[in-house]
Amino acid sequence: MRIRRILAAVFATAALAGLGLAGAATATAAAQGAHSYVTPSQCKAGGGTADLSDNTCKGGTHNGERID
C-alpha cells in the first residue's frame, strides 16, 4: 500500500511537471511570433537613436526593433 502511494505521488509530480513545460513552450512560441514596436522616445530613452529612414531603432536596449 505504501508503494502505491509513493508511485502515485511520483506520477502526479511528473504529470504536473510535463504540463508546466508544455505551457512554457507555448508561451515562448507566442512571444517569438509577436512583433515589437517602440516609439522614437522609447528608443532614445533606451540609449538608442531613432533611424526614421528605415523605421528602426539603432543601438541601446531596443536595437533593431521597429519604430511605430
Secondary structure, DSSP 4 states (H G I P E B T S, - for coil): -HHHHHHHHHHHHHHHHHHHHHHHHHHHHHHHHS--EE-HHHHHHTT-EEETTTTEEESSTTTTPEE-
